[in-house]
Amino acid sequence: MTMCDNVVRLPGGGAPESSAASAEYDSGVAAAEHHAFALRMHRFSLARDALFQMDALRNPEWDILLSLYIAGCESLDAPFASLCVANRLSAEVGAGAVQSLLSLSLVQWDEARVKVALTERGMAQMNQLLQRVALSA
């Protein structure tokens, strides 16, 4: 599992009939729901940071994970500078967060292109977390 399924099929709009097709359909719907939930979580994080303006409440690693998950779902590259700007992080704080995530094997760093991406492990763990949260709601 390397990326989210970008295909969204609307319920009732020619839903698959076979069990294999049904599982694929359910997977696509779940991926779309996870993507939408990750977007809401990221907006919440940015709003919290803007409102409270306290470094103690910030979690740069989490914000970067969310950004990378969303970028992966949208088949977008995530240049390091863009990650910092999108998450309102200084380059120093962004680098520290990426280093922490690298040490956990959740992200990979492409030095030649100066971009960051989730590893398969990072994507799988994000999907698992979003699945658990969706089931608990």
C-alpha positions in Angstrom: 0.0 0.0 0.0 1.9 3.0 -1.3 -0.7 5.7 -1.9 -4.4 6.3 -1.4 -6.9 5.3 -4.0 -7.7 8.6 -5.7 -10.8 7.3 -7.4 -14.1 8.2 -5.8 -17.2 6.4 -6.8 -20.5 7.8 -5.7 -22.9 5.4 -4.0 -25.7 4.2 -6.3 -23.8 5.4 -9.4 -23.0 2.1 -10.9 -21.7 0.4 -7.8 -19.8 -2.8 -8.6 -21.7 -6.1 -8.4 -19.0 -8.8 -7.7 -17.5 -9.2 -4.3 -14.0 -8.3 -5.6 -15.4 -5.2 -7.2 -17.4 -4.4 -4.1 -14.2 -4.7 -2.0 -12.4 -2.4 -4.4 -15.4 0.0 -4.2 -15.4 0.0 -0.4 -11.6 0.6 -0.5 -12.0 3.6 -2.8 -14.7 5.0 -0.5 -12.6 4.4 2.6 -9.6 6.1 0.9 -11.7 9.1 0.0 -13.1 9.3 3.6 -9.6 9.1 5.0 -8.3 11.8 2.7 -11.2 14.1 3.6 -10.7 13.4 7.3 -6.9 14.1 7.1 -7.8 17.4 5.4 -10.1 18.4 8.3 -7.5 17.3 10.8 -4.9 19.4 9.1 -7.2 22.5 9.0 -8.0 22.0 12.6 -4.3 21.9 13.5 -3.6 25.1 11.6 -6.6 26.8 13.2 -5.5 25.7 16.7 -1.9 27.0 16.0 -3.2 30.4 14.7 -5.7 30.8 17.6 -3.5 29.8 20.5 -0.1 30.9 19.1 1.8 28.7 21.5 4.7 26.5 20.5 3.7 24.2 23.4 0.6 23.2 21.5 2.3 22.7 18.1 3.1 19.3 16.8 5.3 19.8 13.6 5.8 16.1 13.1 2.1 15.4 13.1 1.4 18.3 10.8 4.0 17.1 8.3 2.6 13.5 8.4 -0.9 14.9 7.6 0.5 17.1 4.8 2.4 14.1 3.3 -0.6 11.9 3.6 -2.8 14.4 1.8 -0.1 15.0 -0.8 0.1 11.2 -1.4 -3.6 10.9 -1.8 -3.6 13.7 -4.3 -0.5 12.3 -6.2 1.5 15.5 -5.4 5.2 16.0 -4.6 6.0 17.5 -1.3 9.1 19.7 -1.6 10.6 20.5 1.8 10.2 24.2 1.5 6.5 23.8 0.6 6.0 21.5 3.7 7.4 24.3 5.9 5.3 27.0 4.3 2.1 25.0 4.4 2.6 24.1 8.0 3.9 27.5 9.1 7.3 26.1 10.2 10.7 27.6 10.1 13.2 25.6 8.1 15.0 24.6 11.3 11.8 23.3 13.0 10.8 21.6 9.7 14.1 19.9 9.4 14.0 18.7 13.0 10.5 17.3 12.5 11.5 15.5 9.2 14.6 14.1 11.0 12.4 12.7 13.8 10.1 11.1 11.2 13.1 9.7 9.3 14.4 8.0 12.4 11.0 6.3 12.8 11.1 5.2 9.1 7.8 7.0 8.5 9.2 9.3 5.7 11.8 9.2 3.1 14.0 12.1 2.0 15.0 12.7 -1.7 18.1 14.9 -1.4 18.5 15.3 -5.1 15.0 16.8 -5.5 14.8 18.2 -1.9 11.4 16.5 -1.3 9.9 14.4 1.4 7.4 11.5 1.1 5.7 8.9 3.3 7.3 5.5 3.3 5.0 2.5 2.8 5.1 2.1 6.5 4.1 5.7 7.1 1.2 5.5 4.6 0.1 2.2 6.2 0.2 3.6 9.7 -1.7 6.7 8.7 -4.4 4.6 6.9 -4.6 2.4 10.0 -5.0 5.4 12.3 -7.6 7.1 10.1 -9.5 3.8 9.9 -9.5 3.4 13.7 -10.7 7.0 14.1 -13.5 6.5 11.5 -14.7 3.4 13.3 -14.7 5.1 16.7 -16.8 8.0 15.5 
